[in-house]
Amino acid sequence: MVFQIVSLLLEVVVGLVAGTCLLRLYMQQQGIPLSARYNPLGRFVFALTDWIVLPLRRVLPSMGRLDTASLVAAFLLELAQFGLLWVLAGGLGSLVSVVVLAAFGLLRLTISGLSGLVMVYAILSWMPSRSPMYDMLERLVTPPLVPIRRALPLIGGVDLSPLVLLLILQVAVIVVGHLQNAVMF
């Protein structure tokens, strides 16, 4: 029971911070300014991630628009989570399995984060007024929706591409789960 409680708490905390690191990475890659003046979410992203991203930036320079420090920070957080769970479980399995689980955890976190962005975007798109938050979400969600929109026309004036993307992301979660099980066992 204690292991399950610790596991849940770790998953929530690490998921929030590592997910915010991935959001920071994606926002920078999409050219969305993170400064609080232009982005209402920017201050939150900085407050939650600066403690780990800024020290890593000193040793890991960006590669073009790819913020390697944010990516490595997210991976290190996942690695710490699975490492701690490995220790609490009595060191069952090898240390290599901890690294593999962290990689799969990062992939699942990426899929879950994009799913969350798409859901919020879809809900906000039903609202009549546009906000700065909606504009930012639109810039984040549009790149993966573009190929779907090319293949799927509007149906009765309704854009079903977010629904199709969510379906694709759910299939990806299933595939990642099966890959993880195949690699681990």
C-alpha positions in Angstrom: 0.0 0.0 0.0 2.8 2.4 0.9 4.6 1.7 -2.4 1.4 2.5 -4.3 0.9 5.8 -2.5 4.5 6.8 -3.1 4.3 5.7 -6.7 1.2 7.8 -7.2 2.7 10.9 -5.6 5.9 10.5 -7.6 3.9 10.1 -10.8 1.9 13.3 -10.2 4.8 15.5 -9.1 7.3 14.2 -11.7 4.6 14.2 -14.4 3.8 17.8 -13.6 7.4 19.0 -13.6 8.7 16.8 -16.4 5.6 17.6 -18.5 6.2 21.3 -18.0 9.8 20.8 -19.1 8.5 19.1 -22.3 6.0 22.0 -22.7 8.9 24.5 -22.4 10.8 22.5 -25.1 7.8 22.4 -27.4 6.9 26.0 -27.0 10.5 27.1 -27.7 10.6 24.8 -30.7 7.4 26.3 -32.1 8.8 29.8 -31.5 6.2 30.8 -28.9 7.7 33.4 -26.5 7.8 32.3 -23.0 8.1 35.7 -21.4 5.2 36.5 -19.1 4.5 39.7 -21.0 3.5 37.8 -24.1 2.4 34.5 -22.7 0.1 34.0 -19.7 1.6 30.5 -19.1 5.2 31.6 -19.4 5.7 32.6 -15.7 4.3 29.2 -14.6 6.6 27.3 -17.0 9.6 29.3 -15.8 8.8 28.9 -12.1 8.3 25.2 -12.4 11.3 24.4 -14.6 14.1 27.0 -14.2 15.6 25.2 -11.2 16.5 22.2 -13.3 16.7 23.6 -16.9 19.0 26.6 -16.2 21.8 24.6 -14.6 21.6 22.1 -17.5 21.8 24.9 -20.1 25.3 25.7 -18.8 26.5 22.3 -20.0 24.0 21.4 -22.7 23.7 24.0 -25.4 20.5 24.1 -27.6 20.7 22.5 -31.0 19.0 25.0 -33.2 15.5 25.3 -31.9 15.8 22.1 -29.9 16.2 23.0 -26.2 18.2 20.0 -25.1 18.4 21.1 -21.5 14.6 20.9 -21.2 14.5 17.5 -22.8 17.3 16.1 -20.6 15.7 17.6 -17.6 12.4 15.8 -18.3 14.4 12.5 -18.8 16.4 13.0 -15.6 13.1 13.6 -13.7 11.6 10.4 -15.1 14.9 8.5 -14.4 14.8 9.8 -10.8 11.2 8.7 -10.4 11.8 5.1 -11.7 15.1 4.9 -9.8 13.5 5.8 -6.5 10.7 3.3 -7.2 13.3 0.7 -8.1 15.0 1.2 -4.7 11.7 1.1 -2.9 10.9 -2.2 -4.6 14.1 -3.7 -3.3 16.2 -3.3 -6.4 14.2 -6.0 -8.4 15.4 -6.1 -12.0 18.5 -4.5 -13.4 19.4 -0.8 -13.5 19.1 -1.0 -17.3 15.4 -1.6 -16.8 15.2 1.7 -14.9 16.6 3.6 -17.8 14.3 1.8 -20.3 11.3 2.6 -18.1 12.3 6.2 -17.9 12.5 6.4 -21.7 9.1 4.9 -22.0 7.8 7.1 -19.3 9.0 10.2 -21.2 7.4 8.9 -24.3 4.1 8.3 -22.5 4.3 11.7 -20.9 4.8 13.3 -24.3 1.7 11.6 -25.7 -0.4 12.4 -22.6 0.7 16.1 -22.7 -0.2 16.4 -26.4 -3.5 14.7 -25.7 -4.2 17.2 -22.9 -3.3 20.2 -25.1 -5.7 18.9 -27.9 -8.5 18.4 -25.4 -8.2 21.9 -23.9 -7.9 23.3 -27.5 -11.0 21.5 -28.6 -13.0 22.7 -25.6 -11.8 26.3 -25.9 -12.6 26.2 -29.7 -16.3 25.9 -28.7 -16.2 29.2 -26.8 -17.1 32.3 -28.7 -14.3 34.6 -27.5 -10.7 34.1 -28.3 -8.1 34.5 -25.6 -4.3 34.7 -25.5 -4.4 31.2 -24.1 -6.4 29.9 -27.0 -4.1 31.5 -29.5 -1.1 29.8 -27.8 -2.8 26.4 -27.7 -3.7 26.8 -31.4 0.0 27.4 -32.2 0.9 24.3 -30.3 -1.8 22.0 -31.6 -1.9 23.1 -35.2 1.3 21.4 -36.4 0.1 17.8 -35.7 -3.4 18.7 -36.9 -2.3 20.0 -40.3 -1.7 16.6 -42.0 -5.0 15.3 -40.6 -6.9 18.4 -41.9 -5.4 17.8 -45.3 -6.8 14.3 -45.4 -10.1 14.9 -43.6 -12.3 17.7 -44.9 -14.8 19.6 -42.7 -18.0 17.6 -42.1 -21.0 19.8 -42.0 -18.7 22.7 -41.1 -17.2 20.8 -38.1 -13.5 20.1 -37.8 -13.0 16.5 -36.6 -9.2 16.6 -36.8 -8.8 17.0 -33.0 -10.9 13.9 -32.5 -8.8 11.9 -35.0 -5.6 13.1 -33.4 -6.8 12.0 -30.0 -7.7 8.6 -31.5 -4.2 8.4 -33.0 -2.6 9.4 -29.7 -4.6 6.7 -27.9 -3.5 4.1 -30.4 0.1 5.3 -29.8 -0.3 4.8 -26.0 -1.4 1.2 -26.6 1.5 0.6 -29.0 4.0 2.1 -26.5 2.6 0.0 -23.7 3.0 -3.2 -25.8 6.5 -2.2 -26.8 7.4 -1.5 -23.2 6.1 -4.9 -22.1 7.9 -6.6 -25.0 11.2 -5.0 -24.0 10.9 -5.5 -20.3 9.8 -9.2 -20.4 
